[in-house]
């Protein structure tokens, strides 16, 4: 089994080394998928001996994920691809260790991290209540409505299988942050096996965060997820 990690980067040159240092040994290869950075990320990648691929899409988190998945499953011929964020890997990729155990047992098609399994540990790491409480409420509602066995629908750690890549039309998914939720919905639509593992998220160390309000904020993202749910139930996705 070949596991490839892709580091999503957008002007995180100073945090890339931290992200790379957090990658566990169970991940066989790692590369950077860069979303039009204007800092010296490419130079930093070279110093870290990391291959550096530029986002083929115009811009955005979702486009960068699609770009990285294409590279993982075509150029690297991965069996599973691990999403790692270039902001120092705020969502700790050590969760891959538990994921590998799960893969050996059940071979899931999409694995999501959950901050609520190690709830107390994540509170100690600074998980802010203003983010945690709405996410807990919304994730509970979505789990009941969608009948998907996840406790944390809105987090930044995912592992994608080759079967996921072969069955999901990535071009139908958004190029922005909404893709993070869409991959779950579309996996459900294709009857793919979705599982979750505990993940630690470090809010105290330097990182980047989705702002709460305004354009391209966590609030606007959540409004868009309601639209996705509506379209799902009306069979118009």
C-alpha positions in Angstrom: 0.0 0.0 0.0 1.4 3.4 -1.0 0.4 6.5 1.0 1.3 9.9 -0.4 0.9 13.1 1.5 0.2 16.4 -0.3 1.0 19.7 1.5 -1.5 22.4 0.4 0.4 25.7 0.4 -0.6 29.4 0.0 2.2 31.8 1.1 3.2 29.6 4.0 7.0 29.5 3.3 7.9 30.1 6.9 5.7 27.2 8.2 6.5 24.5 5.6 9.3 23.0 7.6 7.1 22.7 10.6 4.5 21.0 8.4 7.0 18.6 7.0 8.4 17.7 10.4 5.0 16.6 11.5 4.6 14.1 8.7 4.6 10.6 10.2 6.8 7.8 8.8 3.8 5.8 7.6 3.4 8.4 4.7 5.7 7.2 2.0 6.1 10.3 -0.1 5.3 14.0 0.2 5.0 16.9 -2.2 3.7 20.5 -2.2 0.7 21.6 -4.2 1.0 25.4 -4.4 -1.9 27.8 -4.9 -0.2 30.8 -6.6 2.0 31.8 -3.7 3.8 35.1 -4.0 6.4 34.4 -1.2 9.5 32.3 -1.5 7.6 29.0 -1.0 9.2 27.4 -4.1 12.7 28.1 -2.8 11.8 26.8 0.6 10.4 23.6 -1.0 13.7 23.1 -2.8 15.7 23.5 0.4 13.4 20.9 2.0 13.9 18.5 -1.0 10.2 18.6 -1.7 8.7 18.5 -5.2 6.7 21.6 -5.9 3.7 21.5 -8.2 1.7 24.6 -9.1 -2.1 24.6 -8.9 -3.5 24.0 -12.5 -6.7 25.7 -11.4 -7.2 29.5 -11.2 -6.9 29.7 -7.4 -8.5 28.5 -4.2 -8.4 25.7 -1.6 -10.7 23.4 -3.6 -8.9 23.8 -6.8 -5.6 23.1 -5.0 -7.0 19.8 -3.5 -8.2 18.7 -7.0 -4.8 19.5 -8.4 -3.0 17.5 -5.6 -5.3 14.5 -5.9 -4.7 14.3 -9.7 -0.9 14.3 -9.0 -1.2 11.7 -6.2 -3.2 9.2 -8.2 -1.7 9.6 -11.6 1.9 10.6 -11.2 2.6 8.9 -7.8 0.1 6.0 -8.3 -0.9 6.3 -4.7 -3.4 4.0 -3.0 -4.3 6.7 -0.5 -3.6 10.5 -0.4 -3.3 12.4 2.8 -4.3 16.1 3.0 -1.8 18.2 4.9 -2.1 21.9 5.3 1.0 24.1 4.8 0.2 26.3 7.8 2.5 24.1 9.9 0.0 21.2 9.7 -2.4 22.7 12.2 -4.4 19.5 11.8 -1.8 17.0 12.9 -1.0 14.4 10.2 -0.2 11.9 12.9 -3.8 10.9 12.6 -2.6 8.9 9.6 -1.3 6.3 12.0 -4.8 5.5 13.2 -6.0 5.8 9.7 -3.6 3.1 8.5 -5.0 0.7 11.1 -8.5 1.5 9.9 -7.5 1.0 6.2 -6.0 -2.4 7.0 -9.3 -3.5 8.7 -12.0 -1.9 6.5 -10.4 -0.2 3.5 -12.6 3.0 3.6 -12.8 5.3 0.6 -12.8 8.6 2.5 -11.4 9.2 6.0 -12.1 12.4 7.9 -10.5 13.6 11.1 -12.6 14.5 14.1 -11.6 17.0 16.8 -14.4 15.7 19.0 -13.0 12.2 19.6 -10.0 13.7 21.5 -12.2 16.6 22.7 -10.4 17.5 25.9 -7.0 17.3 24.2 -8.1 19.7 21.5 -9.5 22.1 24.1 -6.1 22.1 25.7 -4.6 22.9 22.3 -6.8 26.1 22.2 -9.8 25.0 20.2 -11.9 28.2 20.7 -15.4 27.9 21.9 -16.7 30.4 19.3 -15.6 27.8 16.7 -16.2 24.6 18.5 -19.8 25.1 19.7 -21.3 26.0 16.3 -19.4 23.2 14.6 -20.6 20.7 17.2 -24.2 21.7 16.8 -24.1 21.8 13.0 -22.2 18.5 12.7 -24.8 16.9 14.9 -27.6 18.2 12.8 -25.8 17.1 9.6 -25.0 13.6 10.9 -28.7 13.1 11.6 -30.0 14.6 8.4 -27.5 13.0 6.0 -27.1 9.7 7.9 -23.3 9.9 7.6 -21.4 8.5 10.7 -19.2 11.5 11.3 -18.9 13.7 14.4 -16.9 16.5 12.8 -18.0 17.6 9.3 -16.0 20.7 9.0 -12.3 20.0 9.7 -9.0 20.1 7.8 -7.8 16.5 7.8 -8.9 14.0 5.1 -7.5 10.9 3.5 -8.7 10.0 0.0 -8.6 6.6 -1.6 -7.9 5.7 -5.2 -11.5 4.4 -5.4 -12.7 7.9 -4.3 -10.6 9.5 -7.1 -12.0 7.0 -9.6 -15.6 7.5 -8.7 -15.9 11.2 -7.9 -16.1 13.7 -10.7 -13.8 16.3 -9.2 -14.6 18.9 -11.9 -18.2 19.1 -10.4 -16.8 20.2 -7.0 -16.0 23.8 -6.0 -12.6 25.5 -6.3 -13.1 27.1 -2.9 -13.4 25.9 0.7 -16.8 24.4 0.0 -15.1 21.4 -1.6 -14.2 20.2 2.0 -17.9 19.5 2.6 -18.8 18.5 -1.0 -16.4 15.5 -0.9 -18.4 14.1 1.9 -21.8 14.6 0.2 -20.6 13.2 -3.1 -19.0 10.2 -1.4 -22.4 9.5 0.2 -24.1 9.8 -3.2 -21.7 7.3 -4.7 -22.2 4.9 -1.7 -18.5 5.1 -0.8 -17.4 4.0 2.6 -16.8 7.0 4.9 -15.0 6.7 8.2 -13.3 9.0 10.7 -10.3 9.0 13.0 -9.3 11.3 15.9 -7.2 14.3 15.0 -5.4 16.9 17.1 -5.6 20.5 16.0 -3.1 23.0 17.3 -4.6 26.4 17.7 -1.7 27.8 19.8 1.1 27.3 17.4 1.5 29.7 14.4 -1.1 28.8 11.7 -3.6 30.3 9.3 -7.4 30.2 10.1 -10.6 30.8 8.2 -11.9 34.2 9.4 -15.3 33.9 11.1 -17.3 36.6 9.2 -17.2 38.5 5.9 -16.3 37.4 2.4 -14.9 33.9 2.1 -15.4 33.4 5.9 -16.4 30.4 8.0 -19.9 31.9 8.2 -20.3 32.3 4.4 -18.9 28.8 4.0 -21.5 27.4 6.3 -24.3 29.1 4.4 -23.1 27.4 1.3 -23.1 24.0 3.0 -26.9 24.5 3.6 -27.3 25.0 -0.1 -25.4 21.8 -0.8 -27.6 19.9 1.6 -30.7 21.4 0.0 -29.5 20.4 -3.5 -28.6 16.9 -2.2 -32.1 16.2 -1.0 -33.6 17.6 -4.2 -31.3 15.5 -6.4 -29.8 18.5 -8.2 -26.1 18.1 -7.4 
